């Protein structure tokens, strides 16, 4: 039997302690979401190389790591043949996630990691509450014992959920946790849109400066926020406060909508006409007027950050706001140009329909596609004229389902339905079966699993 065949055969481990090839182990999928993947293990590698000792990694029978992700990374760096593992079995995914968090309780964490931990604890508490409610119903019969209270949350201080979560992860008050959560949501949104530079600066301010500084930066108007981020990214300022002071000293004053600079105003649609510019031929929307520098800052279609242009480098395409033929509630089909869409994540929605949620001040259109809301431009959409009542009904049902955590096979079927405007009887029956499965009560789900 060759080596690959041996690796495939060892898919399930017996509970207990043993030695295992580190290449057989798999990072827990929630670990990267909560703690990230870019941790430096240089010191740990050197420590293991010097001592020759590795603390046992805690893993599940299916080889997912509960404790020891940094040790695994170090072991792979050192090309170790085996590492000690302790195999533990968990009754549910909730217990598995809880163990992952508890095993990491003593490690040093950034503010962002604490926020993501708090979100995971909130998820656990919510699922345990449903479980206790279900067990309470079962034990209501005479003679049956009452369900035990969850020990992990029993000792936490009483009060608002956000206060208890903040206390657990070390974020102080619930208000501090709420502010930090808004910053983390913005970080995820910027990364989803491909604005990795902006996300990186927001993360830097949150983790190295303060929650309040990061929260203020998120609340700052977009033009000024972009200026602050550019100063920090260029190394001209180390903190948001220094960046704001520099802007104040330079006489920076963002012009409001309606002001004009040589024919350009905020929100205008423009095209880069300079053949010598790397973004020649691209189009975008004016984000900021800079009269002192005689420049215009533009949001381009497929660029992660704003780009500054001299006035002569741009051609005016349409005045702001552009005419928007849509209104909230309209059913539209996403028609993103695959060659110019912002990122791969957004391109995958081409051809699917969604419902318009709102129209932005600069003519942008926010479209609900189920799992997320996409910020798009009018030319990224096609109207669905006179949608049938059946299509409108199916759209509401499909988008409601897509907000849940779904199986991959279900996602494929919903993708198929979301690309159609008419449906067969069999397709509608399948949709109804999916709804019954995902909207069952916890007691009904438990009976299916039994």
Secondary structure as UniProt FT lines:
FT   HELIX           3..9
FT   STRAND          16..20
FT   HELIX           22..24
FT   HELIX           29..35
FT   HELIX           42..51
FT   STRAND          57..59
FT   TURN            61..62
FT   STRAND          64..67
FT   HELIX           69..77
FT   TURN            78..79
FT   STRAND          83..87
FT   HELIX           93..103
FT   TURN            104..106
FT   HELIX           111..138
FT   TURN            139..140
FT   TURN            142..143
FT   HELIX           151..154
FT   HELIX           161..169
FT   HELIX           174..192
FT   TURN            193..194
FT   HELIX           196..204
FT   HELIX           205..209
FT   HELIX           211..219
FT   HELIX           222..233
FT   TURN            234..235
FT   HELIX           240..249
FT   TURN            250..251
FT   TURN            257..258
FT   TURN            262..263
FT   TURN            266..267
FT   STRAND          269..272
FT   TURN            275..276
FT   TURN            278..281
FT   STRAND          283..290
FT   TURN            291..294
FT   STRAND          295..300
FT   TURN            301..302
FT   STRAND          307..310
FT   HELIX           311..313
FT   STRAND          314..318
FT   TURN            328..329
FT   STRAND          331..334
FT   TURN            338..340
FT   HELIX           344..347
FT   TURN            348..351
FT   STRAND          353..359
FT   TURN            361..362
FT   STRAND          365..368
FT   STRAND          373..376
FT   HELIX           378..380
FT   STRAND          381..383
FT   TURN            385..386
FT   HELIX           389..401
FT   TURN            402..403
FT   HELIX           408..417
FT   TURN            418..419
FT   HELIX           425..438
FT   HELIX           442..449
//
